Amino acid sequence: MIIIKGEIKTREIISCQYNRDTKKWDVEFNNGKIYSYKYSNIQKLKDPLVLNPNMYRICKDGKEFFDITAIYVFKSENESYWHICF
């Protein structure tokens, strides 16, 4: 999971590589544009905790979600991000 300036951007990104020469992240987006970001503006989260979707009931704004096939929990230093697949 890739988070840029606090927003999840994973789906919009083709590649995200750290450039040791510039000490910045080079991020290539789906539209073909490449932008460089300060190291502190990017979180690249790996190795999520995989949860069994049959063991959880997921709701948002009072609406329950069904047909969940996978649940991944990515953890940063301060937060957890859930990725739910249908």
C-alpha positions in Angstrom: 0.0 0.0 0.0 1.3 3.4 -1.0 0.2 6.5 0.9 1.2 10.0 -0.3 0.7 12.9 2.0 -1.9 10.9 4.0 -3.9 9.7 1.1 -4.0 6.1 -0.2 -2.8 6.2 -3.8 -1.9 2.6 -4.6 -4.4 2.2 -7.5 -3.1 5.3 -9.2 0.6 4.2 -9.2 2.6 2.1 -11.6 5.9 2.3 -9.6 7.4 3.9 -6.5 11.1 3.8 -6.1 13.4 5.6 -3.7 16.2 7.6 -5.5 19.3 7.6 -3.4 20.9 10.4 -5.4 18.1 12.9 -4.9 17.0 11.3 -1.5 13.4 11.4 -2.8 10.7 9.0 -3.9 10.1 8.8 -7.7 6.5 7.9 -8.3 5.1 7.0 -11.7 1.4 7.4 -12.0 -1.0 5.6 -14.4 -1.2 8.7 -16.6 2.5 8.3 -17.3 3.7 11.3 -15.3 6.5 10.9 -12.8 6.7 13.1 -9.6 9.4 13.2 -6.9 8.3 13.4 -3.3 10.2 14.1 -0.1 11.0 11.0 1.9 8.6 12.0 4.7 5.6 12.4 2.3 5.5 8.7 1.2 4.6 5.6 3.3 5.2 2.3 1.5 3.5 -0.3 3.7 4.2 -4.0 3.2 3.4 -7.4 4.8 -0.2 -6.9 5.8 -2.0 -9.0 8.3 -4.4 -11.2 6.4 -7.8 -11.7 8.1 -10.4 -14.4 7.4 -13.4 -12.5 5.9 -15.8 -15.1 7.3 -14.8 -14.1 10.8 -15.7 -10.4 10.4 -18.8 -8.3 9.8 -17.9 -5.1 8.0 -20.2 -2.1 8.1 -20.0 1.6 7.2 -22.7 4.2 7.9 -25.0 1.4 9.0 -24.7 -0.5 5.8 -23.2 -4.0 6.0 -21.0 -5.3 3.2 -21.3 -8.8 1.8 -19.3 -11.0 -0.6 -16.0 -10.0 0.9 -13.2 -12.2 -0.4 -10.2 -10.9 1.5 -9.2 -8.4 4.2 -5.7 -7.0 4.6 -4.6 -4.8 7.4 -1.5 -2.6 6.7 0.1 -0.9 9.7 2.2 2.2 9.8 3.8 3.7 12.9 0.6 5.6 13.9 -2.3 4.0 12.0 -3.9 0.9 10.5 -5.3 0.8 7.0 -7.8 -1.9 6.0 -7.9 -3.1 2.3 -11.1 -5.0 1.7 -11.6 -7.0 -1.5 -15.0 -8.0 -2.9 
